[in-house]
Amino acid sequence: MSDVIAAAVAALNEKMGSGGFAGSAKFVIEGEGAVMVDATGARAADEEADVTLTASAETFEAMMSGDMNPTSAFMSGKLAVDGDMGMAMQLGSVLS
């Protein structure tokens, strides 16, 4: 597992707390790998999900640090969303 993926898993679990996420989402970090998020939390994995979000490592790190809003990242083309847009919006509110 890359350092970027390990940091992403830790950041997502910290942001979600103990609540987890009602659906399933996959973050694809370009050039690094994928992170799954579901009711059990975040983990390094590449599985089927309700929604797939793809971004560069820089964009992902900016979203995790609060420097970039996930909605702004999507609107500016820095975050691609494939699948259930409602699930992506729900995840965005969990991470904000």
TORVEX-929082 format. One record per residue: x, y, z of N, C-alpha, C in turn; residue number from 1; residue in three letters. Coordinates in Angstrom, 2 decimals, decimal comma. Layout:
# TORVEX-929082
<atom <X; Y; Z>; <X; Y; Z>; <X; Y; Z>; NUM; "Ala">;
...
***
This chain:
# TORVEX-929082
<atom <0,85; -1,18; 0,00>; <0,00; 0,00; 0,00>; <0,90; 1,25; 0,00>; 1; "Met">;
<atom <0,55; 2,19; -0,85>; <1,35; 3,42; -0,94>; <1,12; 4,30; 0,28>; 2; "Ser">;
<atom <2,06; 5,20; 0,52>; <1,92; 6,14; 1,63>; <0,69; 7,02; 1,43>; 3; "Asp">;
<atom <0,40; 7,38; 0,18>; <-0,77; 8,23; -0,12>; <-2,06; 7,50; 0,25>; 4; "Val">;
<atom <-2,16; 6,23; -0,10>; <-3,36; 5,46; 0,22>; <-3,48; 5,28; 1,73>; 5; "Ile">;
<atom <-2,38; 4,98; 2,41>; <-2,41; 4,83; 3,87>; <-2,86; 6,12; 4,53>; 6; "Ala">;
<atom <-2,36; 7,26; 4,05>; <-2,77; 8,56; 4,61>; <-4,23; 8,84; 4,31>; 7; "Ala">;
<atom <-4,70; 8,44; 3,12>; <-6,10; 8,65; 2,75>; <-7,03; 7,85; 3,66>; 8; "Ala">;
<atom <-6,68; 6,59; 3,92>; <-7,49; 5,75; 4,81>; <-7,57; 6,39; 6,20>; 9; "Val">;
<atom <-6,43; 6,83; 6,72>; <-6,41; 7,45; 8,05>; <-7,24; 8,73; 8,07>; 10; "Ala">;
<atom <-7,10; 9,57; 7,04>; <-7,84; 10,84; 6,99>; <-9,34; 10,61; 6,89>; 11; "Ala">;
<atom <-9,75; 9,65; 6,05>; <-11,18; 9,37; 5,90>; <-11,77; 8,81; 7,20>; 12; "Leu">;
<atom <-11,07; 7,89; 7,84>; <-11,59; 7,34; 9,10>; <-11,69; 8,41; 10,17>; 13; "Asn">;
<atom <-10,74; 9,33; 10,20>; <-10,79; 10,42; 11,18>; <-11,98; 11,33; 10,90>; 14; "Glu">;
<atom <-12,22; 11,66; 9,63>; <-13,33; 12,56; 9,28>; <-14,68; 11,92; 9,57>; 15; "Lys">;
<atom <-14,80; 10,61; 9,33>; <-16,09; 9,93; 9,52>; <-16,37; 9,61; 10,97>; 16; "Met">;
<atom <-15,34; 9,52; 11,78>; <-15,55; 9,14; 13,17>; <-16,05; 7,71; 13,25>; 17; "Gly">;
<atom <-16,90; 7,43; 14,19>; <-17,40; 6,06; 14,37>; <-18,68; 5,81; 13,57>; 18; "Ser">;
<atom <-19,16; 6,82; 12,86>; <-20,42; 6,69; 12,16>; <-20,39; 5,88; 10,89>; 19; "Gly">;
<atom <-19,23; 5,81; 10,22>; <-19,19; 5,11; 8,94>; <-20,01; 5,85; 7,90>; 20; "Gly">;
<atom <-20,44; 5,14; 6,89>; <-21,16; 5,71; 5,76>; <-22,22; 4,71; 5,33>; 21; "Phe">;
<atom <-23,45; 5,18; 5,10>; <-24,58; 4,29; 4,85>; <-24,47; 3,50; 3,55>; 22; "Ala">;
<atom <-23,79; 4,04; 2,54>; <-23,66; 3,33; 1,27>; <-22,24; 2,82; 1,11>; 23; "Gly">;
<atom <-21,84; 2,71; -0,16>; <-20,45; 2,35; -0,43>; <-19,91; 3,31; -1,48>; 24; "Ser">;
<atom <-18,68; 3,73; -1,26>; <-18,04; 4,67; -2,19>; <-16,59; 4,24; -2,37>; 25; "Ala">;
<atom <-16,09; 4,50; -3,57>; <-14,69; 4,21; -3,85>; <-14,02; 5,50; -4,29>; 26; "Lys">;
<atom <-12,93; 5,85; -3,61>; <-12,09; 6,96; -4,01>; <-10,94; 6,39; -4,81>; 27; "Phe">;
<atom <-10,81; 6,79; -6,06>; <-9,67; 6,39; -6,87>; <-8,72; 7,58; -6,89>; 28; "Val">;
<atom <-7,53; 7,38; -6,35>; <-6,51; 8,42; -6,33>; <-5,55; 8,10; -7,47>; 29; "Ile">;
<atom <-5,57; 8,95; -8,48>; <-4,84; 8,68; -9,72>; <-3,37; 8,38; -9,45>; 30; "Glu">;
<atom <-2,91; 7,26; -10,00>; <-1,52; 6,87; -9,86>; <-1,16; 6,22; -8,54>; 31; "Gly">;
<atom <-2,14; 6,10; -7,63>; <-1,86; 5,56; -6,29>; <-2,65; 4,30; -5,97>; 32; "Glu">;
<atom <-3,95; 4,30; -6,26>; <-4,79; 3,16; -5,93>; <-6,17; 3,62; -5,51>; 33; "Gly">;
<atom <-6,87; 2,78; -4,74>; <-8,25; 3,06; -4,37>; <-8,49; 2,83; -2,88>; 34; "Ala">;
<atom <-9,47; 3,57; -2,38>; <-9,90; 3,46; -0,99>; <-11,40; 3,26; -0,99>; 35; "Val">;
<atom <-11,87; 2,25; -0,27>; <-13,30; 2,00; -0,13>; <-13,80; 2,61; 1,17>; 36; "Met">;
<atom <-15,01; 3,17; 1,11>; <-15,66; 3,75; 2,28>; <-17,06; 3,13; 2,38>; 37; "Val">;
<atom <-17,40; 2,58; 3,56>; <-18,73; 2,04; 3,78>; <-19,05; 2,09; 5,26>; 38; "Asp">;
<atom <-20,02; 1,32; 5,70>; <-20,47; 1,37; 7,09>; <-19,37; 0,97; 8,07>; 39; "Ala">;
<atom <-18,38; 0,21; 7,60>; <-17,31; -0,23; 8,49>; <-16,17; 0,79; 8,55>; 40; "Thr">;
<atom <-16,21; 1,84; 7,72>; <-15,15; 2,84; 7,69>; <-14,43; 2,83; 6,37>; 41; "Gly">;
<atom <-13,19; 3,30; 6,37>; <-12,37; 3,36; 5,16>; <-11,27; 2,31; 5,22>; 42; "Ala">;
<atom <-10,95; 1,75; 4,05>; <-9,88; 0,76; 3,96>; <-9,32; 0,77; 2,54>; 43; "Arg">;
<atom <-8,10; 0,35; 2,40>; <-7,48; 0,24; 1,08>; <-8,09; -0,97; 0,37>; 44; "Ala">;
<atom <-8,81; -0,71; -0,72>; <-9,44; -1,79; -1,48>; <-9,96; -1,22; -2,79>; 45; "Ala">;
<atom <-10,21; -2,11; -3,74>; <-10,76; -1,72; -5,03>; <-11,90; -2,68; -5,34>; 46; "Asp">;
<atom <-13,11; -2,30; -4,92>; <-14,29; -3,17; -5,05>; <-15,41; -2,39; -5,74>; 47; "Glu">;
<atom <-16,49; -3,08; -6,08>; <-17,67; -2,40; -6,61>; <-18,24; -1,47; -5,55>; 48; "Glu">;
<atom <-18,76; -0,31; -5,98>; <-19,31; 0,66; -5,04>; <-20,50; 1,36; -5,67>; 49; "Ala">;
<atom <-21,34; 1,98; -4,81>; <-22,48; 2,76; -5,30>; <-22,01; 3,95; -6,12>; 50; "Asp">;
<atom <-20,89; 4,53; -5,72>; <-20,35; 5,71; -6,41>; <-18,83; 5,64; -6,38>; 51; "Val">;
<atom <-18,22; 6,05; -7,49>; <-16,77; 6,11; -7,60>; <-16,35; 7,55; -7,81>; 52; "Thr">;
<atom <-15,44; 8,03; -6,98>; <-14,93; 9,39; -7,08>; <-13,45; 9,31; -7,44>; 53; "Leu">;
<atom <-13,07; 10,02; -8,49>; <-11,69; 9,97; -8,98>; <-11,07; 11,36; -8,93>; 54; "Thr">;
<atom <-9,88; 11,45; -8,36>; <-9,18; 12,73; -8,26>; <-7,68; 12,47; -8,18>; 55; "Ala">;
<atom <-6,92; 13,52; -8,41>; <-5,47; 13,44; -8,23>; <-5,17; 13,39; -6,74>; 56; "Ser">;
<atom <-3,96; 12,98; -6,41>; <-3,55; 12,95; -5,00>; <-3,62; 14,35; -4,40>; 57; "Ala">;
<atom <-3,23; 15,37; -5,17>; <-3,25; 16,75; -4,67>; <-4,67; 17,20; -4,35>; 58; "Glu">;
<atom <-5,61; 16,89; -5,25>; <-7,01; 17,27; -5,02>; <-7,58; 16,55; -3,81>; 59; "Thr">;
<atom <-7,28; 15,25; -3,70>; <-7,78; 14,48; -2,57>; <-7,24; 15,04; -1,26>; 60; "Phe">;
<atom <-5,94; 15,32; -1,23>; <-5,34; 15,88; -0,01>; <-5,96; 17,23; 0,34>; 61; "Glu">;
<atom <-6,25; 18,05; -0,66>; <-6,87; 19,36; -0,40>; <-8,28; 19,19; 0,17>; 62; "Ala">;
<atom <-9,02; 18,18; -0,32>; <-10,36; 17,94; 0,23>; <-10,27; 17,44; 1,66>; 63; "Met">;
<atom <-9,31; 16,58; 1,96>; <-9,18; 16,04; 3,31>; <-8,74; 17,11; 4,30>; 64; "Met">;
<atom <-7,91; 18,04; 3,86>; <-7,41; 19,08; 4,77>; <-8,40; 20,22; 4,94>; 65; "Ser">;
<atom <-9,45; 20,24; 4,10>; <-10,43; 21,31; 4,18>; <-10,09; 22,50; 3,30>; 66; "Gly">;
<atom <-8,98; 22,41; 2,56>; <-8,60; 23,50; 1,67>; <-9,46; 23,55; 0,41>; 67; "Asp">;
<atom <-10,12; 22,43; 0,08>; <-10,98; 22,39; -1,09>; <-12,29; 21,68; -0,74>; 68; "Met">;
<atom <-13,39; 22,31; -1,07>; <-14,71; 21,73; -0,86>; <-14,94; 20,67; -1,95>; 69; "Asn">;
<atom <-15,46; 19,46; -1,58>; <-15,71; 18,44; -2,59>; <-16,62; 18,91; -3,73>; 70; "Pro">;
<atom <-17,63; 19,72; -3,42>; <-18,52; 20,24; -4,46>; <-17,75; 21,15; -5,42>; 71; "Thr">;
<atom <-16,91; 22,00; -4,87>; <-16,09; 22,88; -5,71>; <-15,14; 22,07; -6,58>; 72; "Ser">;
<atom <-14,56; 21,01; -6,02>; <-13,66; 20,15; -6,79>; <-14,40; 19,52; -7,96>; 73; "Ala">;
<atom <-15,63; 19,08; -7,71>; <-16,44; 18,48; -8,78>; <-16,79; 19,52; -9,84>; 74; "Phe">;
<atom <-17,25; 20,68; -9,40>; <-17,68; 21,73; -10,34>; <-16,52; 22,24; -11,19>; 75; "Met">;
<atom <-15,30; 22,20; -10,65>; <-14,14; 22,69; -11,40>; <-13,47; 21,59; -12,23>; 76; "Ser">;
<atom <-14,04; 20,38; -12,20>; <-13,50; 19,29; -12,99>; <-12,33; 18,56; -12,36>; 77; "Gly">;
<atom <-12,02; 18,87; -11,11>; <-10,90; 18,21; -10,43>; <-11,31; 16,90; -9,76>; 78; "Lys">;
<atom <-12,62; 16,68; -9,64>; <-13,16; 15,47; -9,03>; <-14,20; 14,89; -9,98>; 79; "Leu">;
<atom <-13,99; 13,67; -10,44>; <-14,94; 13,00; -11,32>; <-15,81; 12,07; -10,48>; 80; "Ala">;
<atom <-17,12; 12,05; -10,78>; <-18,05; 11,21; -10,04>; <-18,75; 10,29; -11,03>; 81; "Val">;
<atom <-18,74; 8,99; -10,74>; <-19,38; 8,00; -11,58>; <-20,29; 7,14; -10,70>; 82; "Asp">;
<atom <-21,58; 7,17; -10,99>; <-22,50; 6,37; -10,20>; <-23,55; 7,24; -9,54>; 83; "Gly">;
<atom <-23,95; 6,88; -8,34>; <-25,05; 7,50; -7,61>; <-24,66; 8,89; -7,10>; 84; "Asp">;
<atom <-25,13; 9,93; -7,79>; <-24,78; 11,31; -7,42>; <-25,32; 11,65; -6,02>; 85; "Met">;
<atom <-26,48; 11,13; -5,66>; <-27,03; 11,36; -4,32>; <-26,11; 10,80; -3,24>; 86; "Gly">;
<atom <-25,54; 9,64; -3,51>; <-24,60; 9,02; -2,57>; <-23,33; 9,88; -2,46>; 87; "Met">;
<atom <-22,88; 10,43; -3,59>; <-21,70; 11,31; -3,58>; <-21,97; 12,55; -2,74>; 88; "Ala">;
<atom <-23,17; 13,12; -2,86>; <-23,52; 14,31; -2,08>; <-23,59; 13,97; -0,59>; 89; "Met">;
<atom <-24,14; 12,81; -0,27>; <-24,22; 12,38; 1,12>; <-22,81; 12,20; 1,69>; 90; "Gln">;
<atom <-21,93; 11,61; 0,92>; <-20,55; 11,44; 1,36>; <-19,87; 12,79; 1,55>; 91; "Leu">;
<atom <-20,13; 13,72; 0,64>; <-19,56; 15,06; 0,75>; <-19,94; 15,74; 2,04>; 92; "Gly">;
<atom <-21,19; 15,55; 2,47>; <-21,63; 16,18; 3,72>; <-20,98; 15,50; 4,93>; 93; "Ser">;
<atom <-20,72; 14,21; 4,85>; <-20,06; 13,49; 5,93>; <-18,61; 13,99; 6,08>; 94; "Val">;
<atom <-17,98; 14,29; 4,96>; <-16,56; 14,66; 4,96>; <-16,32; 16,14; 5,19>; 95; "Leu">;
<atom <-17,36; 16,96; 5,08>; <-17,16; 18,40; 5,25>; <-17,01; 18,80; 6,70>; 96; "Ser">;
***
